Amino acid sequence: MKTALVLFVLVGIVCAVKEKGKGESSKRKSESLDDTSSDHKAECETQSERETYCLHGGTCFRVPSENSGPQCHCTEYYAGFRCMYQYATIDE
């Protein structure tokens, strides 16, 4: 039982670290879009999309030249393509 609990905790930590890494990548990608192509971003097309696509206060936008779907610029503590992952805080 004790071994299973330790294994479960370790798997949870590994998954959290992987997700945090993905979030940072998304955040860096979003920041680089802000820095290099801010003139090329457009608002999401519908009011519903603008209000509901990005979670946790993220801002919905599109990059018309890429002909892609909606993307999100996440707030400081969230990441992911729809800002659905919250960064873990570690108290020291």
Z-matrix of the N, CA and C atoms (Angstrom, degrees):
N
C 1 1.455
C 2 1.525 1 110.51
N 3 1.339 2 116.10 1 -44.69
C 4 1.457 3 120.90 2 -179.32
C 5 1.528 4 110.74 3 -63.50
N 6 1.350 5 116.66 4 -40.01
C 7 1.463 6 121.39 5 178.98
C 8 1.524 7 110.67 6 -63.97
N 9 1.320 8 116.58 7 -41.60
C 10 1.465 9 120.50 8 179.61
C 11 1.526 10 110.75 9 -63.29
N 12 1.314 11 116.93 10 -39.67
C 13 1.460 12 121.02 11 179.39
C 14 1.525 13 110.82 12 -65.34
N 15 1.330 14 117.09 13 -44.22
C 16 1.465 15 121.12 14 178.43
C 17 1.520 16 110.06 15 -62.13
N 18 1.330 17 117.07 16 -43.56
C 19 1.466 18 121.33 17 178.92
C 20 1.525 19 110.51 18 -61.72
N 21 1.324 20 116.68 19 -43.70
C 22 1.462 21 121.26 20 179.29
C 23 1.528 22 110.83 21 -60.41
N 24 1.315 23 117.08 22 -43.81
C 25 1.465 24 121.41 23 179.61
C 26 1.522 25 110.25 24 -64.80
N 27 1.330 26 117.67 25 -43.80
C 28 1.467 27 120.90 26 179.47
C 29 1.522 28 111.59 27 -62.47
N 30 1.323 29 117.48 28 -42.87
C 31 1.469 30 120.76 29 177.87
C 32 1.520 31 109.74 30 -62.10
N 33 1.318 32 117.26 31 -41.43
C 34 1.465 33 120.81 32 177.96
C 35 1.513 34 112.07 33 -61.71
N 36 1.326 35 117.22 34 -40.44
C 37 1.465 36 121.04 35 179.05
C 38 1.519 37 110.54 36 -66.27
N 39 1.328 38 117.23 37 -44.31
C 40 1.466 39 120.76 38 179.39
C 41 1.519 40 110.26 39 -61.21
N 42 1.326 41 117.30 40 -44.78
C 43 1.469 42 120.55 41 179.26
C 44 1.523 43 111.09 42 -62.96
N 45 1.318 44 117.28 43 -41.70
C 46 1.466 45 120.56 44 179.61
C 47 1.516 46 111.07 45 -63.49
N 48 1.326 47 117.18 46 -40.65
C 49 1.465 48 120.47 47 179.00
C 50 1.520 49 110.35 48 -66.15
N 51 1.329 50 117.17 49 -42.24
C 52 1.469 51 120.07 50 178.44
C 53 1.520 52 110.45 51 -62.31
N 54 1.328 53 117.34 52 -44.93
C 55 1.461 54 120.56 53 179.99
C 56 1.518 55 110.81 54 -64.72
N 57 1.331 56 117.20 55 -38.40
C 58 1.462 57 119.54 56 178.60
C 59 1.515 58 109.77 57 -63.47
N 60 1.315 59 117.29 58 -40.95
C 61 1.462 60 120.81 59 177.91
C 62 1.513 61 111.47 60 -61.84
N 63 1.330 62 116.75 61 -40.83
C 64 1.463 63 120.23 62 177.62
C 65 1.515 64 110.06 63 -64.05
N 66 1.313 65 115.85 64 -41.76
C 67 1.460 66 120.00 65 179.88
C 68 1.508 67 111.80 66 -61.99
N 69 1.324 68 116.78 67 -42.02
C 70 1.458 69 119.66 68 179.62
C 71 1.512 70 110.14 69 -64.37
N 72 1.323 71 116.37 70 -37.50
C 73 1.460 72 120.06 71 177.74
C 74 1.524 73 109.86 72 -63.53
N 75 1.347 74 115.60 73 -44.56
C 76 1.460 75 119.13 74 178.46
C 77 1.515 76 110.76 75 -63.50
N 78 1.343 77 115.43 76 -39.88
C 79 1.460 78 119.39 77 -180.00
C 80 1.521 79 110.27 78 -64.76
N 81 1.349 80 116.21 79 -43.95
C 82 1.468 81 119.17 80 178.57
C 83 1.524 82 110.05 81 -62.81
N 84 1.332 83 117.32 82 -41.91
C 85 1.459 84 120.61 83 179.11
C 86 1.522 85 109.77 84 -61.21
N 87 1.326 86 116.01 85 -44.98
C 88 1.453 87 120.18 86 179.51
C 89 1.521 88 111.10 87 -63.35
N 90 1.344 89 116.90 88 -42.74
C 91 1.459 90 119.87 89 178.87
C 92 1.518 91 110.69 90 -64.36
N 93 1.338 92 117.36 91 -38.88
C 94 1.461 93 119.01 92 -179.60
C 95 1.519 94 110.31 93 -67.86
N 96 1.334 95 117.34 94 -32.71
C 97 1.460 96 119.15 95 175.31
C 98 1.521 97 109.80 96 -65.09
N 99 1.330 98 116.75 97 -39.91
C 100 1.458 99 119.86 98 177.91
C 101 1.522 100 110.67 99 -61.72
N 102 1.330 101 116.83 100 -42.79
C 103 1.457 102 121.31 101 -175.80
C 104 1.523 103 112.99 102 -71.81
N 105 1.328 104 117.54 103 -39.99
C 106 1.459 105 119.34 104 -169.49
C 107 1.513 106 114.99 105 -105.03
N 108 1.316 107 118.16 106 -21.43
C 109 1.460 108 117.13 107 -174.22
C 110 1.520 109 112.50 108 -135.14
N 111 1.314 110 117.54 109 30.23
C 112 1.458 111 119.45 110 -177.44
C 113 1.525 112 111.72 111 -60.89
N 114 1.334 113 117.48 112 -27.04
C 115 1.457 114 120.29 113 177.79
C 116 1.519 115 111.71 114 -75.46
N 117 1.320 116 116.77 115 -13.63
C 118 1.459 117 120.98 116 -174.67
C 119 1.520 118 112.81 117 -105.88
N 120 1.327 119 117.70 118 5.72
C 121 1.457 120 120.85 119 178.74
C 122 1.522 121 108.99 120 -91.54
N 123 1.321 122 114.20 121 148.00
C 124 1.457 123 120.46 122 176.72
C 125 1.522 124 108.47 123 -130.59
N 126 1.328 125 116.19 124 154.48
C 127 1.461 126 120.22 125 175.57
C 128 1.515 127 109.58 126 -62.12
N 129 1.311 128 115.90 127 155.21
C 130 1.458 129 119.61 128 172.98
C 131 1.526 130 108.23 129 -63.22
N 132 1.316 131 115.67 130 153.27
C 133 1.462 132 120.78 131 -166.59
C 134 1.526 133 115.56 132 -68.74
N 135 1.319 134 117.40 133 -43.69
C 136 1.463 135 118.64 134 -175.85
C 137 1.525 136 110.83 135 -109.78
N 138 1.310 137 115.67 136 157.29
C 139 1.459 138 120.06 137 178.04
C 140 1.525 139 110.02 138 -63.01
N 141 1.316 140 116.81 139 -39.14
C 142 1.460 141 120.62 140 178.74
C 143 1.527 142 110.98 141 -60.31
N 144 1.322 143 116.26 142 -43.56
C 145 1.468 144 121.26 143 178.48
C 146 1.531 145 110.46 144 -63.36
N 147 1.320 146 117.11 145 -44.30
C 148 1.471 147 121.32 146 -179.80
C 149 1.525 148 111.14 147 -62.10
N 150 1.323 149 117.02 148 -36.59
C 151 1.462 150 120.98 149 -174.99
C 152 1.523 151 113.96 150 -87.12
N 153 1.336 152 118.60 151 -25.45
C 154 1.463 153 118.83 152 -171.02
C 155 1.524 154 115.71 153 -122.50
N 156 1.324 155 119.79 154 -16.69
C 157 1.468 156 119.62 155 -174.49
C 158 1.526 157 111.77 156 -67.02
N 159 1.326 158 118.09 157 -50.78
C 160 1.467 159 121.88 158 -179.47
C 161 1.526 160 109.46 159 -87.94
N 162 1.308 161 115.59 160 136.00
C 163 1.455 162 121.40 161 -177.65
C 164 1.531 163 110.98 162 -96.21
N 165 1.310 164 116.50 163 164.76
C 166 1.473 165 124.09 164 172.59
C 167 1.526 166 113.28 165 53.83
N 168 1.328 167 117.34 166 40.54
C 169 1.462 168 120.86 167 174.84
C 170 1.518 169 115.23 168 82.77
N 171 1.341 170 117.36 169 8.36
C 172 1.463 171 120.07 170 177.81
C 173 1.522 172 111.09 171 -67.78
N 174 1.322 173 116.28 172 157.34
C 175 1.459 174 122.18 173 -178.49
C 176 1.522 175 109.62 174 -106.86
N 177 1.314 176 115.96 175 127.24
C 178 1.464 177 122.18 176 -178.06
C 179 1.529 178 110.53 177 -84.62
N 180 1.346 179 115.99 178 135.44
C 181 1.464 180 120.68 179 176.22
C 182 1.524 181 109.59 180 -150.39
N 183 1.307 182 115.77 181 167.49
C 184 1.467 183 122.92 182 175.36
C 185 1.515 184 108.55 183 -129.40
N 186 1.316 185 115.72 184 154.66
C 187 1.459 186 121.65 185 172.85
C 188 1.527 187 105.38 186 -113.15
N 189 1.340 188 116.99 187 97.04
C 190 1.465 189 120.84 188 -173.31
C 191 1.527 190 113.93 189 -57.02
N 192 1.317 191 118.06 190 -36.57
C 193 1.463 192 119.89 191 -177.20
C 194 1.524 193 111.98 192 -66.02
N 195 1.332 194 117.86 193 -23.00
C 196 1.458 195 121.49 194 177.97
C 197 1.518 196 111.63 195 -89.79
N 198 1.336 197 117.61 196 -7.94
C 199 1.456 198 122.92 197 -179.88
C 200 1.530 199 110.65 198 50.33
N 201 1.330 200 115.84 199 43.02
C 202 1.459 201 120.93 200 -176.63
C 203 1.518 202 110.70 201 -105.53
N 204 1.303 203 115.09 202 174.55
C 205 1.451 204 121.26 203 176.75
C 206 1.513 205 111.05 204 -77.53
N 207 1.317 206 116.04 205 -172.16
C 208 1.459 207 120.03 206 -179.17
C 209 1.526 208 111.54 207 -65.07
N 210 1.321 209 115.51 208 149.72
C 211 1.457 210 123.14 209 176.33
C 212 1.518 211 107.53 210 -131.87
N 213 1.323 212 116.21 211 165.42
C 214 1.465 213 120.21 212 -176.97
C 215 1.512 214 112.10 213 -125.34
N 216 1.309 215 114.67 214 140.54
C 217 1.462 216 121.45 215 167.12
C 218 1.523 217 104.37 216 -102.79
N 219 1.334 218 116.05 217 111.86
C 220 1.470 219 121.33 218 -173.37
C 221 1.524 220 111.84 219 -84.45
N 222 1.321 221 114.60 220 155.51
C 223 1.456 222 120.30 221 173.20
C 224 1.525 223 109.07 222 -72.04
N 225 1.308 224 116.96 223 173.80
C 226 1.467 225 123.21 224 -170.82
C 227 1.526 226 114.77 225 -55.20
N 228 1.311 227 119.24 226 -37.79
C 229 1.462 228 121.23 227 -172.07
C 230 1.525 229 114.24 228 -100.80
N 231 1.329 230 118.49 229 8.59
C 232 1.461 231 121.23 230 -178.17
C 233 1.521 232 110.80 231 -128.13
N 234 1.339 233 115.12 232 156.59
C 235 1.460 234 121.36 233 -179.20
C 236 1.523 235 108.60 234 -150.27
N 237 1.325 236 115.72 235 175.66
C 238 1.455 237 121.79 236 -179.88
C 239 1.512 238 109.78 237 107.70
N 240 1.326 239 115.85 238 164.13
C 241 1.461 240 118.38 239 -175.43
C 242 1.520 241 112.93 240 -64.99
N 243 1.350 242 117.97 241 -20.42
C 244 1.464 243 120.88 242 174.15
C 245 1.527 244 111.66 243 -123.35
N 246 1.324 245 117.04 244 19.10
C 247 1.475 246 122.96 245 -179.64
C 248 1.530 247 111.28 246 61.88
N 249 1.326 248 116.21 247 38.89
C 250 1.455 249 119.90 248 -174.68
C 251 1.522 250 114.21 249 -93.83
N 252 1.326 251 118.08 250 -8.92
C 253 1.463 252 120.86 251 -179.61
C 254 1.525 253 110.24 252 -106.39
N 255 1.315 254 115.29 253 131.95
C 256 1.465 255 120.07 254 177.11
C 257 1.520 256 108.46 255 -98.86
N 258 1.322 257 115.96 256 133.19
C 259 1.458 258 119.79 257 176.13
C 260 1.522 259 109.09 258 -63.13
N 261 1.313 260 116.26 259 138.69
C 262 1.462 261 121.12 260 176.31
C 263 1.521 262 108.76 261 -78.52
N 264 1.303 263 115.90 262 140.48
C 265 1.460 264 119.68 263 175.15
C 266 1.521 265 107.78 264 -106.30
N 267 1.307 266 115.77 265 136.66
C 268 1.456 267 121.02 266 -179.39
C 269 1.517 268 107.67 267 -114.36
N 270 1.320 269 115.40 268 118.92
C 271 1.465 270 120.45 269 177.78
C 272 1.516 271 108.66 270 -80.43
N 273 1.306 272 115.98 271 129.71
C 274 1.466 273 119.84 272 -179.81
C 275 1.499 274 110.97 273 -105.39
